[in-house]
Amino acid sequence: MPPADRQPEPLPKGVTHDRRSGVDRRDLQTDDASGFERRRGPGRRLSDFVKSAEEGEMTPEQFLFLVAIDAFKKANGVAYPSWTDVLEVVRLLGYRKTMPSEIRFRNAEDWREKPGAESGVRPQRWQDRFKPGELGDRDAA
């Protein structure tokens, strides 16, 4: 093993060194296909859902999620919310796991819950900490 401070000798002029292994990752087939793959190639395009968001034309659902995440970041003084924080925001927006998953994982079990299930992300009596109307117009009614 050469010393760490020693630089490799340059290749002669006109000679190149290819560091690739020769295996094209696009040709590799895995058993771990999750359904999240977005790599594009011939005949593989972005969905309209993703394409419109990348072009700045969000659906009302995408915009509400963006606003909710931004509000969470400001309220909690964090620039990068954890995945648990993101799940909390999603559940507080009213999303519940009511349908079977369209994707499958070997190491996680799928489940469903009732559409009216509580979010389960707030401690008991959380709303008692605030004055009436302080949580927003919806809560004041």
Buried (B, 14 or more C-beta within 10 A) or exposed (E): EEEEEEEEEEEEEEEEEEEEEEEEEEEEEEEEEEEEEEEEEEEEEEEEEEEBBEEEEBEEEBEEBEEBBEEBBEEEEEEEBEEEBBBBBBBEBEEBBEEEEEEEEEEEEEEEEEEEEEBEBEEEEEEEEEEEEEEEEEEEE
